[in-house]
Amino acid sequence: MWSVVYTADAIKALSRMDNAVARRIRSKIVALAQDPTAPNNNVKKLTGVAGYRLRVGDWRVIYTLTHRTVTVIVVRIGHRSEVYE
């Protein structure tokens, strides 16, 4: 299992959203930590920048992988209309 690290921006985004949505996103991130590149996780590699995207309904979790330390770094969480800006 991979360990998960949240950036300050990701923590702030989770704290500002509805509790039910935040709980759903956190549970998807925990499932993601089992296998971060599994295709059944709604994961896609980002084009043009390093990292991956996890789709959770209308919300997106942008993360990177550090293979050396086996860590998933959650960089950003936001609504699909504004997370890629």
Summary of the structure (lengths in Angstrom):
residues: 85
radius of gyration: 11.8
end to end distance: 30.6
largest distance: 34.3
contacts: 224
relative contact order: 0.24
helix: 31%
strand: 34%
